[in-house]
Amino acid sequence: MLLGLLLGAGLACVWWSFWPSAPRRTAGPLAGHVRDTLAQAGVVGVGPGALVPAGLAGALVVGCLALLAVPVPAVSLVAALFGAALPWLALRGRARRRARRLRALWPQVVDDLASAVRAGLSLPEAVAALAERGPDELRAPFAAFAVDYRASGRFGDSLDALKDRLADPVADRIVEALRLTRDVGGTDLGRLLRTLSAFLREDLATRGELEARASWTVNAARLAVAAPWVVLATLGSRPEAAAAYRTPAGFLVLLAGGGCSAVAYWLMLRVGRLPDEPRVLR
């Protein structure tokens, strides 16, 4: 009976292999952007859909706290809207800070790759060696690459998985340079990696200087947005001010003020923040 079941299962698998599998549904641009942000922030095992309950929980908690501090429904509604956006803002901030740290580590990664190639290691061995010799913050993705390559033996597929884990434009350039060298061949990989390392160091120095000069704009935007709401929270503790904001006119004033603050803060950040490098070589 057991042999019959095994034979039937084997024949079913053979029959199933003749039919092409359905193509995987590609995620939309919004889901792809959220997935890239999660990867850039170093958040593992969480999908884009997890931000929805996190936003609802943030809106509930912040709205209730605002209602307890300032017993005005309009103020609690504006605070709840801010609380709903708080998980995404925190995730974006963490991703930017981590990207800033990784930007300083990529020249070292390129130097380690060039040294490994110069020492005679193959390209898969040089990339896998970064799991032990590379920067601490980048060892986990390269260790996962080593596991993927040992399990499948496919260098291209392992590089694609590495790109998805890193979700970084600099990593995309490095990966595509390695893929091109693997597919086409050539002896200029060491020179290419040294040129890329010098370019990354120059870009890091220039970007650091520009970010230092533009930091006052971002700090001024945060202060300008926070100051009116601190004053509002102080005035809302008085009964007559709270009664004024409970009226429909006060509700509209608070909503208009919240919208103006959000738009002004977004514009100030757009003016003062350097543009992020897009992932052209996905």
C-alpha positions in Angstrom: 0.0 0.0 0.0 2.8 2.4 0.9 4.7 1.6 -2.4 1.5 2.2 -4.3 1.0 5.6 -2.6 4.6 6.6 -3.4 4.2 5.5 -7.0 1.0 7.5 -7.4 2.6 10.6 -5.9 5.6 10.2 -8.2 3.4 9.9 -11.2 1.4 12.9 -10.1 4.6 15.0 -9.8 5.7 13.9 -13.2 2.3 14.8 -14.7 2.4 18.2 -12.9 5.8 19.1 -14.3 4.4 19.1 -17.8 2.2 22.1 -17.1 3.8 25.6 -16.8 3.3 27.3 -13.4 1.3 30.4 -13.4 3.3 33.6 -13.5 3.8 35.4 -10.2 1.8 38.6 -9.9 4.0 41.6 -9.7 3.4 44.0 -6.9 2.2 47.5 -7.6 4.6 50.5 -7.4 3.3 51.5 -4.0 3.8 48.0 -2.5 7.2 47.9 -4.2 8.2 51.2 -2.7 7.0 50.1 0.8 8.9 46.8 0.5 12.1 48.7 -0.5 11.7 51.0 2.5 11.3 48.0 4.8 14.4 46.5 3.4 16.4 49.7 3.6 15.3 50.1 7.3 16.5 46.6 8.0 13.1 45.3 9.0 12.9 41.5 8.2 9.8 39.4 8.1 7.3 42.2 7.8 5.3 42.9 4.7 3.7 46.1 3.4 0.3 45.1 4.8 1.6 45.3 8.4 1.7 49.1 8.2 -2.1 49.3 8.0 -2.8 47.9 11.5 0.2 49.8 12.8 -1.2 53.0 11.5 -4.7 52.2 13.0 -3.1 51.5 16.4 -1.0 54.7 16.2 -4.1 56.7 15.4 -6.0 55.2 18.3 -3.3 55.6 20.9 -2.3 59.2 19.9 -5.9 60.3 19.5 -6.8 59.0 23.0 -3.8 60.6 24.6 -4.6 63.9 22.9 -8.2 63.7 24.0 -7.1 63.1 27.6 -4.6 66.0 27.5 -6.8 68.5 25.6 -10.5 67.6 25.8 -11.3 68.9 22.3 -12.5 66.4 19.6 -11.0 68.4 16.8 -7.5 68.3 18.4 -7.8 64.6 19.0 -8.8 64.1 15.4 -5.8 66.0 14.1 -3.6 64.1 16.5 -5.1 60.8 15.4 -4.3 61.6 11.8 -0.7 62.3 12.8 -0.6 59.1 14.8 -1.8 57.1 11.7 1.1 58.5 9.7 3.6 58.0 12.6 4.6 54.3 11.8 5.4 55.3 8.2 7.3 58.4 9.3 9.3 56.4 11.8 10.0 53.7 9.1 11.2 56.3 6.6 13.4 58.0 9.2 15.0 54.7 10.2 15.5 53.8 6.5 17.2 57.2 5.8 19.5 56.9 8.9 20.5 53.3 7.9 21.1 54.4 4.3 23.3 57.1 5.6 25.3 54.6 7.6 25.5 52.2 4.7 26.7 54.9 2.4 29.8 55.2 4.4 30.4 51.4 4.4 30.0 50.7 0.6 33.6 51.9 -0.2 34.9 49.3 2.3 32.8 46.6 0.7 34.1 47.4 -2.8 37.7 47.4 -1.4 37.1 44.0 0.1 35.7 42.7 -3.1 38.7 44.0 -5.1 41.1 42.5 -2.6 39.4 39.1 -2.8 39.4 39.1 -6.6 43.1 40.1 -6.6 43.8 37.2 -4.2 42.5 34.8 -6.8 39.0 34.0 -5.4 36.1 33.5 -7.8 33.3 36.0 -7.8 30.9 33.9 -5.8 33.6 33.2 -3.2 34.5 36.9 -3.0 30.9 37.9 -2.5 30.3 35.1 0.1 33.5 36.1 2.0 31.9 39.4 2.8 29.7 37.5 5.3 32.8 37.1 7.5 35.1 39.9 6.3 32.7 42.7 5.5 31.2 45.4 7.7 29.1 44.0 10.6 25.8 45.7 9.4 26.1 44.1 6.0 27.2 40.6 7.0 23.6 39.2 7.3 22.6 39.8 3.6 25.9 38.4 2.3 25.6 35.4 4.6 22.1 34.8 3.1 23.7 35.1 -0.4 26.2 32.4 0.6 23.4 30.1 1.7 21.5 30.7 -1.5 24.5 30.0 -3.7 25.4 26.9 -1.9 21.8 25.6 -2.1 21.2 26.4 -5.8 24.5 27.0 -7.5 22.9 29.8 -9.5 25.0 33.0 -9.3 22.5 35.2 -11.1 19.5 34.2 -9.0 21.5 34.6 -5.8 22.5 38.1 -6.8 18.9 39.0 -7.5 17.9 37.8 -4.0 20.8 39.9 -2.6 19.6 43.0 -4.4 16.1 42.5 -3.0 17.5 42.2 0.6 19.7 45.3 0.3 17.4 47.5 -1.8 20.2 50.0 -2.3 21.2 51.8 -5.5 24.9 51.4 -4.7 24.4 47.7 -4.2 22.6 47.5 -7.5 25.5 48.9 -9.3 28.0 46.6 -7.6 25.8 43.5 -8.3 25.3 44.4 -11.9 29.1 44.9 -12.4 29.7 41.5 -10.9 27.0 39.9 -13.0 28.4 41.5 -16.2 31.9 40.3 -15.4 30.6 36.8 -14.7 28.6 36.6 -17.9 31.0 38.4 -20.3 34.3 37.8 -18.7 37.3 40.2 -18.7 40.3 41.3 -16.7 39.2 44.8 -15.8 37.0 43.9 -12.7 39.7 45.0 -10.3 40.2 48.4 -12.1 36.4 48.8 -12.2 36.0 48.2 -8.5 38.8 50.6 -7.6 37.3 53.3 -9.7 33.9 52.7 -8.1 35.4 52.9 -4.7 37.0 56.2 -5.4 33.8 57.5 -6.9 31.8 56.4 -3.8 34.2 58.2 -1.5 34.0 61.4 -3.4 30.2 61.2 -3.5 30.1 60.6 0.2 32.3 63.6 1.0 30.3 65.9 -1.3 26.9 64.6 0.0 28.0 65.0 3.7 29.0 68.6 3.1 25.7 69.4 1.4 23.7 67.7 4.1 25.5 69.7 6.8 24.6 72.9 5.0 21.0 71.9 4.5 20.4 70.6 8.0 19.4 74.0 9.4 16.4 74.1 6.9 15.1 70.8 8.1 15.5 71.8 11.8 13.7 75.1 11.1 10.9 73.2 9.4 10.4 71.0 12.4 10.5 73.9 14.9 8.1 76.0 12.7 5.5 73.1 12.6 5.8 72.1 16.2 5.6 75.6 17.8 1.9 76.4 16.9 0.7 73.0 18.1 2.6 73.4 21.4 0.9 76.8 21.9 -2.5 75.2 21.0 -2.0 72.4 23.5 -1.2 75.0 26.2 -4.3 77.1 25.3 -6.5 74.0 25.1 -5.9 73.3 28.8 -8.1 76.4 29.6 -11.8 75.8 29.6 -12.8 78.9 27.5 -10.3 78.1 24.8 -11.4 74.4 24.7 -15.0 75.6 24.4 -14.1 77.8 21.4 -12.5 74.9 19.6 -15.5 72.7 20.1 -17.6 74.8 17.8 -17.8 74.0 14.1 -15.8 77.1 13.3 -13.1 76.1 15.7 -13.1 72.6 14.1 -12.6 74.0 10.6 -9.8 76.3 11.9 -8.0 73.3 13.4 -8.4 71.2 10.2 -7.2 74.0 8.1 -4.2 74.6 10.4 -3.3 70.9 10.4 -3.5 70.8 6.6 -1.4 73.9 6.2 1.2 72.6 8.7 1.5 69.3 6.9 1.9 70.9 3.4 4.4 73.5 4.7 6.4 70.8 6.5 6.5 68.6 3.3 7.5 71.6 1.2 10.3 72.6 3.6 11.6 69.0 3.6 11.5 68.9 -0.1 13.5 72.1 -0.4 16.1 71.2 2.3 16.6 67.5 1.7 18.9 66.1 -0.9 17.1 63.9 -3.5 17.5 60.2 -2.9 19.3 58.2 -5.6 16.8 56.0 -7.5 17.2 52.3 -8.0 17.7 52.3 -11.8 19.4 48.9 -12.0 16.7 46.9 -10.2 
